[in-house]
Amino acid sequence: MTLHITKVAFGATGVDHLAERLLARAEAGPVFLTTRYLPKRHEEIAGQGSLFWIIKHQLIARSPILRFGEAEGGRVAIHIDPKLILTQARPKRAHQGWRYLEDGDAPADLDGDMAVGDQMPPALMGKLAGLGLI
């Protein structure tokens, strides 16, 4: 079973802002986040799991996790694909650091399963999900 992690997109005003930040970082080299400790279940995540981004108390997008590595100062680097994959909005409380997310609890991607015109803008989805309407 695939395992994922969740993280707050600190400072991101929306999914478009986060996408711009990730692409700008990709121009400078590999995109990675740093953390103090290697997740104990990292082998279940690397190469198959994703980092799900929390924006305004909603799981709204994900970035595939490519691998774990070393970073400066003895920290751990979580290397991610800079391309965001939009997901169905799902309420999620903010937290510090990262948390595990089981595959069965992860929101579905917004892509091939939906017909043209079925997708709502992420900002609208976030507002409706916040009101408990989707």
Secondary structure, DSSP 8 states (H G I E B T S, - for coil): --EEEEEE-TT--SHHHHHHHHHHHHHHS--EEEESS--TTHHHHTTT-EEEEEETTEEEEEEEEEEEEE-GGG-EEEEE-SS-EEEEEEE----SSEEEEEGGGS--BSSTTS-TT----HHHHHHHHHTT--
